[in-house]
Amino acid sequence: MNEPNEPAELDLPVEGGALRVLRFGGGPRIALAAHGITGSGMSFRALARGLPDEWSLFAPDLRGRGGSAATPGPYGLDRHALDLCRLARDLGDGSPVALTGHSMGAYAALLAAVRRPALFDRLLLVDGGLPLPVPPGADPDAVLDATLGPALARLGRTYGTDAAYVDFFRAHPALGPHWNADIEAYVRYDVTGPLGARRSKVREEAVRHDGRDLLTSDGLFAARLTELRVPALLLRAPLGLLGQEPPMLPASVVRRWTDGPTGLPAELIEGSNHYTILLGTAAATVAERFVGLGG
């Protein structure tokens, strides 16, 4: 298995600029991973550690996040999918790569896999990728505020020290009870700004643009799921963004896309929530399923 060393940081070209990409591992087998709506490539630190030594996992900071915060828009899931396709083409150098995405990143990964299936030999969706039910006429920004909660609230705040920023995350009900070195590395990677006014690297405008796109594109995601031809698996958490029920993916939605002989294969990762499925002990299982999905 890969050692838990800190990743190498690369700047790789995409349309209109470059993305900061974290490389975990040094093997020739290439994997590509897309993070969630307020996350970064550091979300995959624990998963990367569970991959075989011959693998390298490349985890970009998507536009508007992490080291890619200054990369210009447009934002949106289709833009992120195009970026993933560009990275897969360049990194794969003629060979298909393994693709995974968590939360919002699962939707971008789905779009990429359908757009350019020859670039990918598998698709692992982690607690995302299925159309989300939104009440008719609902304001997407209000839905974002209600669902993302602390993750969105932090973007408009400043913190006196890095320790204060870490303490904010320690108070998060889905993270604090499960605190570990991977969560702390994820949090510390996200902080920037001068002492006395430390803040998240994530641009709120990118989050809101992508969130509106996600919440108003259920028909698009449904169509793409029916068009998917890359071997795929959905891993889902029983607990949601606040570490309690309901889960990110409602049971009724999961049944719609997994039941029947042609349904999407899926597995419930017991004991995990929306974040700890990647940032907790469950990450070892996610890595195992990712490797095994290739047959």
Phi and psi restraints in degrees (value plus and minus 20) as a CYANA .aco file:
   2 ASN   PHI     -84.8   -44.8
   2 ASN   PSI     123.6   163.6
   3 GLU   PHI     -94.7   -54.7
   3 GLU   PSI     133.4   173.4
   4 PRO   PHI    -100.9   -60.9
   4 PRO   PSI      19.6    59.6
   5 ASN   PHI     -91.5   -51.5
   5 ASN   PSI     139.6   179.6
   6 GLU   PHI     -89.0   -49.0
   6 GLU   PSI     128.7   168.7
   7 PRO   PHI     -94.9   -54.9
   7 PRO   PSI     136.7   176.7
   8 ALA   PHI     -96.0   -56.0
   8 ALA   PSI     123.7   163.7
   9 GLU   PHI    -127.6   -87.6
   9 GLU   PSI     103.7   143.7
  10 LEU   PHI    -140.7  -100.7
  10 LEU   PSI     133.0   173.0
  11 ASP   PHI    -134.9   -94.9
  11 ASP   PSI      90.6   130.6
  12 LEU   PHI    -132.4   -92.4
  12 LEU   PSI     122.2   162.2
  13 PRO   PHI     -92.6   -52.6
  13 PRO   PSI     121.3   161.3
  14 VAL   PHI    -158.5  -118.5
  14 VAL   PSI     156.2   196.2
  15 GLU   PHI     -78.4   -38.4
  15 GLU   PSI     102.6   142.6
  16 GLY   PHI      62.9   102.9
  16 GLY   PSI     -14.4    25.6
  17 GLY   PHI     145.5   185.5
  17 GLY   PSI    -162.5  -122.5
  18 ALA   PHI    -163.8  -123.8
  18 ALA   PSI     136.0   176.0
  19 LEU   PHI    -132.8   -92.8
  19 LEU   PSI     118.9   158.9
  20 ARG   PHI     -92.4   -52.4
  20 ARG   PSI     108.9   148.9
  21 VAL   PHI    -146.7  -106.7
  21 VAL   PSI     109.5   149.5
  22 LEU   PHI    -113.6   -73.6
  22 LEU   PSI     106.9   146.9
  23 ARG   PHI    -126.8   -86.8
  23 ARG   PSI      98.7   138.7
  24 PHE   PHI    -126.0   -86.0
  24 PHE   PSI     104.3   144.3
  25 GLY   PHI      68.5   108.5
  25 GLY   PSI     147.1   187.1
  26 GLY   PHI    -152.0  -112.0
  26 GLY   PSI      -5.4    34.6
  27 GLY   PHI    -100.4   -60.4
  27 GLY   PSI     149.6   189.6
  28 PRO   PHI    -100.7   -60.7
  28 PRO   PSI     -36.6     3.4
  29 ARG   PHI    -101.9   -61.9
  29 ARG   PSI      98.5   138.5
  30 ILE   PHI    -117.5   -77.5
  30 ILE   PSI     112.2   152.2
  31 ALA   PHI    -145.2  -105.2
  31 ALA   PSI     130.4   170.4
  32 LEU   PHI    -149.6  -109.6
  32 LEU   PSI     114.8   154.8
  33 ALA   PHI    -154.5  -114.5
  33 ALA   PSI     112.8   152.8
  34 ALA   PHI    -132.8   -92.8
  34 ALA   PSI     108.9   148.9
  35 HIS   PHI    -107.5   -67.5
  35 HIS   PSI     159.9   199.9
  36 GLY   PHI    -100.8   -60.8
  36 GLY   PSI    -197.8  -157.8
  37 ILE   PHI     -86.0   -46.0
  37 ILE   PSI     -52.2   -12.2
  38 THR   PHI    -137.6   -97.6
  38 THR   PSI       1.8    41.8
  39 GLY   PHI    -118.3   -78.3
  39 GLY   PSI    -176.3  -136.3
  40 SER   PHI    -178.1  -138.1
  40 SER   PSI     154.9   194.9
  41 GLY   PHI     -81.2   -41.2
  41 GLY   PSI     -41.5    -1.5
  42 MET   PHI     -87.3   -47.3
  42 MET   PSI     -30.3     9.7
  43 SER   PHI     -77.2   -37.2
  43 SER   PSI     -44.0    -4.0
  44 PHE   PHI    -122.3   -82.3
  44 PHE   PSI      -6.0    34.0
  45 ARG   PHI     -78.2   -38.2
  45 ARG   PSI     -68.1   -28.1
  46 ALA   PHI     -89.6   -49.6
  46 ALA   PSI     -60.8   -20.8
  47 LEU   PHI     -80.6   -40.6
  47 LEU   PSI     -64.0   -24.0
  48 ALA   PHI     -80.8   -40.8
  48 ALA   PSI     -55.3   -15.3
  49 ARG   PHI     -85.6   -45.6
  49 ARG   PSI     -44.6    -4.6
  50 GLY   PHI    -107.9   -67.9
  50 GLY   PSI     -21.4    18.6
  51 LEU   PHI    -104.4   -64.4
  51 LEU   PSI     133.6   173.6
  52 PRO   PHI     -81.5   -41.5
  52 PRO   PSI     139.1   179.1
  53 ASP   PHI     -81.1   -41.1
  53 ASP   PSI     -46.0    -6.0
  54 GLU   PHI    -100.7   -60.7
  54 GLU   PSI     -18.4    21.6
  55 TRP   PHI    -119.0   -79.0
  55 TRP   PSI     130.2   170.2
  56 SER   PHI    -145.3  -105.3
  56 SER   PSI     110.9   150.9
  57 LEU   PHI    -128.4   -88.4
  57 LEU   PSI     104.1   144.1
  58 PHE   PHI    -124.9   -84.9
  58 PHE   PSI      98.3   138.3
  59 ALA   PHI    -140.7  -100.7
  59 ALA   PSI      79.2   119.2
  60 PRO   PHI     -92.5   -52.5
  60 PRO   PSI     127.4   167.4
  61 ASP   PHI     -99.9   -59.9
  61 ASP   PSI      95.4   135.4
  62 LEU   PHI     -86.5   -46.5
  62 LEU   PSI     140.3   180.3
  63 ARG   PHI     -70.0   -30.0
  63 ARG   PSI     111.6   151.6
  64 GLY   PHI      68.8   108.8
  64 GLY   PSI     -15.3    24.7
  65 ARG   PHI    -153.4  -113.4
  65 ARG   PSI     135.4   175.4
  66 GLY   PHI      29.7    69.7
  66 GLY   PSI    -154.7  -114.7
  67 GLY   PHI     -93.0   -53.0
  67 GLY   PSI     -25.0    15.0
  68 SER   PHI    -123.9   -83.9
  68 SER   PSI      -4.3    35.7
  69 ALA   PHI     -79.3   -39.3
  69 ALA   PSI     -53.8   -13.8
  70 ALA   PHI    -110.2   -70.2
  70 ALA   PSI     -24.7    15.3
  71 THR   PHI     -85.9   -45.9
  71 THR   PSI     106.3   146.3
  72 PRO   PHI     -88.8   -48.8
  72 PRO   PSI     137.7   177.7
  73 GLY   PHI     -90.8   -50.8
  73 GLY   PSI    -188.7  -148.7
  74 PRO   PHI     -90.9   -50.9
  74 PRO   PSI     132.4   172.4
  75 TYR   PHI    -109.5   -69.5
  75 TYR   PSI    -183.9  -143.9
  76 GLY   PHI      88.5   128.5
  76 GLY   PSI     135.1   175.1
  77 LEU   PHI     -86.5   -46.5
  77 LEU   PSI     -54.7   -14.7
  78 ASP   PHI     -87.1   -47.1
  78 ASP   PSI     -57.4   -17.4
  79 ARG   PHI     -83.6   -43.6
  79 ARG   PSI     -63.9   -23.9
  80 HIS   PHI     -83.5   -43.5
  80 HIS   PSI     -58.2   -18.2
  81 ALA   PHI     -83.2   -43.2
  81 ALA   PSI     -62.1   -22.1
  82 LEU   PHI     -82.6   -42.6
  82 LEU   PSI     -59.6   -19.6
  83 ASP   PHI     -83.0   -43.0
  83 ASP   PSI     -61.6   -21.6
  84 LEU   PHI     -83.0   -43.0
  84 LEU   PSI     -60.4   -20.4
  85 CYS   PHI     -83.3   -43.3
  85 CYS   PSI     -60.9   -20.9
  86 ARG   PHI     -83.9   -43.9
  86 ARG   PSI     -64.7   -24.7
  87 LEU   PHI     -84.4   -44.4
  87 LEU   PSI     -62.6   -22.6
  88 ALA   PHI     -82.4   -42.4
  88 ALA   PSI     -61.6   -21.6
  89 ARG   PHI     -82.1   -42.1
  89 ARG   PSI     -66.4   -26.4
  90 ASP   PHI     -92.3   -52.3
  90 ASP   PSI     -62.3   -22.3
  91 LEU   PHI     -94.4   -54.4
  91 LEU   PSI     -56.7   -16.7
  92 GLY   PHI     -92.2   -52.2
  92 GLY   PSI     -48.3    -8.3
  93 ASP   PHI      29.6    69.6
  93 ASP   PSI      28.0    68.0
  94 GLY   PHI      79.0   119.0
  94 GLY   PSI     -32.0     8.0
  95 SER   PHI    -130.8   -90.8
  95 SER   PSI     124.2   164.2
  96 PRO   PHI     -88.3   -48.3
  96 PRO   PSI     129.4   169.4
  97 VAL   PHI    -131.9   -91.9
  97 VAL   PSI     139.2   179.2
  98 ALA   PHI    -101.9   -61.9
  98 ALA   PSI     117.7   157.7
  99 LEU   PHI    -145.4  -105.4
  99 LEU   PSI     115.2   155.2
 100 THR   PHI    -160.2  -120.2
 100 THR   PSI     138.6   178.6
 101 GLY   PHI    -171.4  -131.4
 101 GLY   PSI     123.6   163.6
 102 HIS   PHI    -133.0   -93.0
 102 HIS   PSI     113.8   153.8
 103 SER   PHI      36.6    76.6
 103 SER   PSI    -143.0  -103.0
 104 MET   PHI     -77.6   -37.6
 104 MET   PSI     -55.6   -15.6
 105 GLY   PHI     -81.7   -41.7
 105 GLY   PSI     -46.5    -6.5
 106 ALA   PHI     -86.1   -46.1
 106 ALA   PSI     -55.7   -15.7
 107 TYR   PHI     -89.3   -49.3
 107 TYR   PSI     -63.4   -23.4
 108 ALA   PHI     -82.9   -42.9
 108 ALA   PSI     -60.4   -20.4
 109 ALA   PHI     -85.0   -45.0
 109 ALA   PSI     -60.3   -20.3
 110 LEU   PHI     -79.3   -39.3
 110 LEU   PSI     -67.3   -27.3
 111 LEU   PHI     -82.2   -42.2
 111 LEU   PSI     -59.5   -19.5
 112 ALA   PHI     -85.4   -45.4
 112 ALA   PSI     -63.2   -23.2
 113 ALA   PHI     -85.5   -45.5
 113 ALA   PSI     -53.6   -13.6
 114 VAL   PHI     -98.3   -58.3
 114 VAL   PSI     -57.2   -17.2
 115 ARG   PHI     -85.2   -45.2
 115 ARG   PSI     -65.6   -25.6
 116 ARG   PHI    -153.5  -113.5
 116 ARG   PSI      50.7    90.7
 117 PRO   PHI     -81.8   -41.8
 117 PRO   PSI     -47.2    -7.2
 118 ALA   PHI     -87.3   -47.3
 118 ALA   PSI     -37.1     2.9
 119 LEU   PHI    -100.0   -60.0
 119 LEU   PSI     -33.3     6.7
 120 PHE   PHI    -151.2  -111.2
 120 PHE   PSI     122.0   162.0
 121 ASP   PHI    -126.9   -86.9
 121 ASP   PSI     -22.1    17.9
 122 ARG   PHI    -187.8  -147.8
 122 ARG   PSI     140.8   180.8
 123 LEU   PHI    -160.2  -120.2
 123 LEU   PSI      96.7   136.7
 124 LEU   PHI    -127.3   -87.3
 124 LEU   PSI      94.0   134.0
 125 LEU   PHI    -114.3   -74.3
 125 LEU   PSI     104.3   144.3
 126 VAL   PHI    -133.3   -93.3
 126 VAL   PSI      84.6   124.6
 127 ASP   PHI      30.4    70.4
 127 ASP   PSI      27.8    67.8
 128 GLY   PHI    -198.1  -158.1
 128 GLY   PSI     157.5   197.5
 129 GLY   PHI      81.6   121.6
 129 GLY   PSI     -33.6     6.4
 130 LEU   PHI    -119.1   -79.1
 130 LEU   PSI     126.0   166.0
 131 PRO   PHI     -76.1   -36.1
 131 PRO   PSI     113.8   153.8
 132 LEU   PHI    -119.5   -79.5
 132 LEU   PSI     111.8   151.8
 133 PRO   PHI     -92.0   -52.0
 133 PRO   PSI     108.4   148.4
 134 VAL   PHI    -145.6  -105.6
 134 VAL   PSI     110.4   150.4
 135 PRO   PHI     -77.1   -37.1
 135 PRO   PSI     119.2   159.2
 136 PRO   PHI     -76.3   -36.3
 136 PRO   PSI     114.0   154.0
 137 GLY   PHI      60.4   100.4
 137 GLY   PSI     -19.1    20.9
 138 ALA   PHI     -88.4   -48.4
 138 ALA   PSI     124.3   164.3
 139 ASP   PHI     -98.6   -58.6
 139 ASP   PSI      97.4   137.4
 140 PRO   PHI     -76.8   -36.8
 140 PRO   PSI     -57.1   -17.1
 141 ASP   PHI     -85.9   -45.9
 141 ASP   PSI     -58.1   -18.1
 142 ALA   PHI     -86.4   -46.4
 142 ALA   PSI     -58.3   -18.3
 143 VAL   PHI     -85.1   -45.1
 143 VAL   PSI     -60.7   -20.7
 144 LEU   PHI     -81.4   -41.4
 144 LEU   PSI     -66.4   -26.4
 145 ASP   PHI     -80.0   -40.0
 145 ASP   PSI     -58.6   -18.6
 146 ALA   PHI     -94.6   -54.6
 146 ALA   PSI     -52.9   -12.9
 147 THR   PHI    -113.6   -73.6
 147 THR   PSI     -59.9   -19.9
 148 LEU   PHI     -99.0   -59.0
 148 LEU   PSI     -47.4    -7.4
 149 GLY   PHI      32.0    72.0
 149 GLY   PSI    -142.2  -102.2
 150 PRO   PHI     -79.1   -39.1
 150 PRO   PSI     -51.5   -11.5
 151 ALA   PHI     -81.7   -41.7
 151 ALA   PSI     -56.7   -16.7
 152 LEU   PHI    -105.1   -65.1
 152 LEU   PSI     -55.2   -15.2
 153 ALA   PHI     -80.8   -40.8
 153 ALA   PSI     -54.0   -14.0
 154 ARG   PHI     -87.8   -47.8
 154 ARG   PSI     -40.6    -0.6
 155 LEU   PHI     -89.4   -49.4
 155 LEU   PSI     -45.2    -5.2
 156 GLY   PHI    -118.3   -78.3
 156 GLY   PSI      -9.4    30.6
 157 ARG   PHI    -133.2   -93.2
 157 ARG   PSI     138.8   178.8
 158 THR   PHI    -138.9   -98.9
 158 THR   PSI     139.2   179.2
 159 TYR   PHI    -153.8  -113.8
 159 TYR   PSI     122.8   162.8
 160 GLY   PHI     -86.5   -46.5
 160 GLY   PSI     -55.4   -15.4
 161 THR   PHI    -163.0  -123.0
 161 THR   PSI     147.7   187.7
 162 ASP   PHI     -82.5   -42.5
 162 ASP   PSI     -57.1   -17.1
 163 ALA   PHI     -81.2   -41.2
 163 ALA   PSI     -57.4   -17.4
 164 ALA   PHI     -86.2   -46.2
 164 ALA   PSI     -56.6   -16.6
 165 TYR   PHI     -87.8   -47.8
 165 TYR   PSI     -62.5   -22.5
 166 VAL   PHI     -81.6   -41.6
 166 VAL   PSI     -62.0   -22.0
 167 ASP   PHI     -82.1   -42.1
 167 ASP   PSI     -54.5   -14.5
 168 PHE   PHI     -78.4   -38.4
 168 PHE   PSI     -63.8   -23.8
 169 PHE   PHI     -91.7   -51.7
 169 PHE   PSI     -54.4   -14.4
 170 ARG   PHI     -81.9   -41.9
 170 ARG   PSI     -46.2    -6.2
 171 ALA   PHI    -103.4   -63.4
 171 ALA   PSI     -26.4    13.6
 172 HIS   PHI     -90.1   -50.1
 172 HIS   PSI     108.3   148.3
 173 PRO   PHI     -85.3   -45.3
 173 PRO   PSI     -41.6    -1.6
 174 ALA   PHI    -109.5   -69.5
 174 ALA   PSI     -32.9     7.1
 175 LEU   PHI    -134.6   -94.6
 175 LEU   PSI     -66.4   -26.4
 176 GLY   PHI     -71.4   -31.4
 176 GLY   PSI     -67.6   -27.6
 177 PRO   PHI     -86.9   -46.9
 177 PRO   PSI     -33.1     6.9
 178 HIS   PHI    -138.5   -98.5
 178 HIS   PSI       0.8    40.8
 179 TRP   PHI     -75.8   -35.8
 179 TRP   PSI     117.2   157.2
 180 ASN   PHI    -175.4  -135.4
 180 ASN   PSI    -199.8  -159.8
 181 ALA   PHI     -85.6   -45.6
 181 ALA   PSI     -51.9   -11.9
 182 ASP   PHI     -89.5   -49.5
 182 ASP   PSI     -60.4   -20.4
 183 ILE   PHI     -84.0   -44.0
 183 ILE   PSI     -63.9   -23.9
 184 GLU   PHI     -84.2   -44.2
 184 GLU   PSI     -60.3   -20.3
 185 ALA   PHI     -82.9   -42.9
 185 ALA   PSI     -60.6   -20.6
 186 TYR   PHI     -80.4   -40.4
 186 TYR   PSI     -64.6   -24.6
 187 VAL   PHI     -88.0   -48.0
 187 VAL   PSI     -67.2   -27.2
 188 ARG   PHI     -87.4   -47.4
 188 ARG   PSI     -49.2    -9.2
 189 TYR   PHI     -85.3   -45.3
 189 TYR   PSI     -46.8    -6.8
 190 ASP   PHI    -104.0   -64.0
 190 ASP   PSI     -31.9     8.1
 191 VAL   PHI    -112.9   -72.9
 191 VAL   PSI     123.1   163.1
 192 THR   PHI    -170.1  -130.1
 192 THR   PSI    -199.7  -159.7
 193 GLY   PHI      76.4   116.4
 193 GLY   PSI     148.5   188.5
 194 PRO   PHI     -92.7   -52.7
 194 PRO   PSI     136.8   176.8
 195 LEU   PHI     -78.0   -38.0
 195 LEU   PSI     113.1   153.1
 196 GLY   PHI      75.8   115.8
 196 GLY   PSI     -37.8     2.2
 197 ALA   PHI    -163.1  -123.1
 197 ALA   PSI      29.6    69.6
 198 ARG   PHI     -92.3   -52.3
 198 ARG   PSI     127.6   167.6
 199 ARG   PHI    -174.8  -134.8
 199 ARG   PSI     151.3   191.3
 200 SER   PHI     -91.4   -51.4
 200 SER   PSI     127.3   167.3
 201 LYS   PHI     -93.2   -53.2
 201 LYS   PSI     -36.3     3.7
 202 VAL   PHI     -93.2   -53.2
 202 VAL   PSI     113.9   153.9
 203 ARG   PHI    -108.4   -68.4
 203 ARG   PSI     103.0   143.0
 204 GLU   PHI     -82.2   -42.2
 204 GLU   PSI     -54.4   -14.4
 205 GLU   PHI     -81.9   -41.9
 205 GLU   PSI     -56.3   -16.3
 206 ALA   PHI     -87.7   -47.7
 206 ALA   PSI     -61.8   -21.8
 207 VAL   PHI     -83.0   -43.0
 207 VAL   PSI     -66.0   -26.0
 208 ARG   PHI     -88.5   -48.5
 208 ARG   PSI     -58.8   -18.8
 209 HIS   PHI     -82.4   -42.4
 209 HIS   PSI     -69.0   -29.0
 210 ASP   PHI     -87.1   -47.1
 210 ASP   PSI     -55.8   -15.8
 211 GLY   PHI     -85.2   -45.2
 211 GLY   PSI     -62.4   -22.4
 212 ARG   PHI     -81.8   -41.8
 212 ARG   PSI     -61.9   -21.9
 213 ASP   PHI     -80.5   -40.5
 213 ASP   PSI     -65.8   -25.8
 214 LEU   PHI     -82.3   -42.3
 214 LEU   PSI     -63.1   -23.1
 215 LEU   PHI     -98.2   -58.2
 215 LEU   PSI     -35.7     4.3
 216 THR   PHI    -132.7   -92.7
 216 THR   PSI      -6.8    33.2
 217 SER   PHI    -141.3  -101.3
 217 SER   PSI       9.4    49.4
 218 ASP   PHI     -80.7   -40.7
 218 ASP   PSI     -56.5   -16.5
 219 GLY   PHI     -85.0   -45.0
 219 GLY   PSI     -58.6   -18.6
 220 LEU   PHI     -83.7   -43.7
 220 LEU   PSI     -66.3   -26.3
 221 PHE   PHI     -85.5   -45.5
 221 PHE   PSI     -57.7   -17.7
 222 ALA   PHI     -81.5   -41.5
 222 ALA   PSI     -64.1   -24.1
 223 ALA   PHI     -84.0   -44.0
 223 ALA   PSI     -62.4   -22.4
 224 ARG   PHI     -87.5   -47.5
 224 ARG   PSI     -55.0   -15.0
 225 LEU   PHI     -82.1   -42.1
 225 LEU   PSI     -56.9   -16.9
 226 THR   PHI     -93.6   -53.6
 226 THR   PSI     -41.3    -1.3
 227 GLU   PHI    -113.0   -73.0
 227 GLU   PSI     -27.3    12.7
 228 LEU   PHI     -84.9   -44.9
 228 LEU   PSI     107.9   147.9
 229 ARG   PHI    -141.3  -101.3
 229 ARG   PSI     -25.3    14.7
 230 VAL   PHI    -101.1   -61.1
 230 VAL   PSI     116.7   156.7
 231 PRO   PHI     -73.1   -33.1
 231 PRO   PSI     108.4   148.4
 232 ALA   PHI    -157.1  -117.1
 232 ALA   PSI     136.8   176.8
 233 LEU   PHI    -168.3  -128.3
 233 LEU   PSI     119.4   159.4
 234 LEU   PHI    -125.9   -85.9
 234 LEU   PSI     105.9   145.9
 235 LEU   PHI    -129.8   -89.8
 235 LEU   PSI     111.6   151.6
 236 ARG   PHI    -152.2  -112.2
 236 ARG   PSI     134.0   174.0
 237 ALA   PHI    -119.1   -79.1
 237 ALA   PSI     122.9   162.9
 238 PRO   PHI     -95.8   -55.8
 238 PRO   PSI     -36.2     3.8
 239 LEU   PHI    -138.7   -98.7
 239 LEU   PSI     134.0   174.0
 240 GLY   PHI    -116.5   -76.5
 240 GLY   PSI    -173.3  -133.3
 241 LEU   PHI     -89.9   -49.9
 241 LEU   PSI     -37.9     2.1
 242 LEU   PHI    -128.4   -88.4
 242 LEU   PSI      -4.6    35.4
 243 GLY   PHI      56.4    96.4
 243 GLY   PSI      -0.9    39.1
 244 GLN   PHI    -167.2  -127.2
 244 GLN   PSI     153.4   193.4
 245 GLU   PHI     -90.0   -50.0
 245 GLU   PSI     131.1   171.1
 246 PRO   PHI    -101.5   -61.5
 246 PRO   PSI     140.5   180.5
 247 PRO   PHI     -92.6   -52.6
 247 PRO   PSI     147.0   187.0
 248 MET   PHI     -78.5   -38.5
 248 MET   PSI     -62.8   -22.8
 249 LEU   PHI    -126.2   -86.2
 249 LEU   PSI      89.5   129.5
 250 PRO   PHI     -79.4   -39.4
 250 PRO   PSI     127.0   167.0
 251 ALA   PHI     -78.1   -38.1
 251 ALA   PSI     -57.6   -17.6
 252 SER   PHI     -84.3   -44.3
 252 SER   PSI     -57.4   -17.4
 253 VAL   PHI     -89.3   -49.3
 253 VAL   PSI     -63.3   -23.3
 254 VAL   PHI     -80.4   -40.4
 254 VAL   PSI     -64.4   -24.4
 255 ARG   PHI     -81.4   -41.4
 255 ARG   PSI     -57.7   -17.7
 256 ARG   PHI     -79.9   -39.9
 256 ARG   PSI     -56.8   -16.8
 257 TRP   PHI    -121.2   -81.2
 257 TRP   PSI     -27.2    12.8
 258 THR   PHI    -134.9   -94.9
 258 THR   PSI     -41.2    -1.2
 259 ASP   PHI     -93.1   -53.1
 259 ASP   PSI     129.1   169.1
 260 GLY   PHI      74.7   114.7
 260 GLY   PSI     143.6   183.6
 261 PRO   PHI     -86.2   -46.2
 261 PRO   PSI     -43.9    -3.9
 262 THR   PHI    -124.6   -84.6
 262 THR   PSI      -8.9    31.1
 263 GLY   PHI     -93.7   -53.7
 263 GLY   PSI     145.8   185.8
 264 LEU   PHI     -92.5   -52.5
 264 LEU   PSI     104.6   144.6
 265 PRO   PHI     -81.0   -41.0
 265 PRO   PSI     121.1   161.1
 266 ALA   PHI    -166.2  -126.2
 266 ALA   PSI     135.3   175.3
 267 GLU   PHI    -164.0  -124.0
 267 GLU   PSI     115.5   155.5
 268 LEU   PHI    -107.4   -67.4
 268 LEU   PSI     106.4   146.4
 269 ILE   PHI    -116.7   -76.7
 269 ILE   PSI      75.3   115.3
 270 GLU   PHI     -79.7   -39.7
 270 GLU   PSI     126.9   166.9
 271 GLY   PHI      59.8    99.8
 271 GLY   PSI     -13.6    26.4
 272 SER   PHI    -133.8   -93.8
 272 SER   PSI     138.0   178.0
 273 ASN   PHI    -137.2   -97.2
 273 ASN   PSI    -195.7  -155.7
 274 HIS   PHI     -77.1   -37.1
 274 HIS   PSI     -50.8   -10.8
 275 TYR   PHI    -115.0   -75.0
 275 TYR   PSI     -63.7   -23.7
 276 THR   PHI     -93.9   -53.9
 276 THR   PSI     -29.6    10.4
 277 ILE   PHI     -81.0   -41.0
 277 ILE   PSI     -44.9    -4.9
 278 LEU   PHI    -130.0   -90.0
 278 LEU   PSI     -51.4   -11.4
 279 LEU   PHI    -124.1   -84.1
 279 LEU   PSI     -10.6    29.4
 280 GLY   PHI    -145.2  -105.2
 280 GLY   PSI    -184.0  -144.0
 281 THR   PHI     -84.3   -44.3
 281 THR   PSI     -41.8    -1.8
 282 ALA   PHI     -84.3   -44.3
 282 ALA   PSI     -38.4     1.6
 283 ALA   PHI     -79.6   -39.6
 283 ALA   PSI     -51.0   -11.0
 284 ALA   PHI     -84.6   -44.6
 284 ALA   PSI     -58.2   -18.2
 285 THR   PHI     -88.1   -48.1
 285 THR   PSI     -60.8   -20.8
 286 VAL   PHI     -80.2   -40.2
 286 VAL   PSI     -63.7   -23.7
 287 ALA   PHI     -82.4   -42.4
 287 ALA   PSI     -61.9   -21.9
 288 GLU   PHI     -81.5   -41.5
 288 GLU   PSI     -63.7   -23.7
 289 ARG   PHI     -88.3   -48.3
 289 ARG   PSI     -55.8   -15.8
 290 PHE   PHI     -82.2   -42.2
 290 PHE   PSI     -66.8   -26.8
 291 VAL   PHI     -85.9   -45.9
 291 VAL   PSI     -65.0   -25.0
 292 GLY   PHI     -89.4   -49.4
 292 GLY   PSI     -40.9    -0.9
 293 LEU   PHI     -83.3   -43.3
 293 LEU   PSI     -44.2    -4.2
 294 GLY   PHI     -95.5   -55.5
 294 GLY   PSI     -26.7    13.3
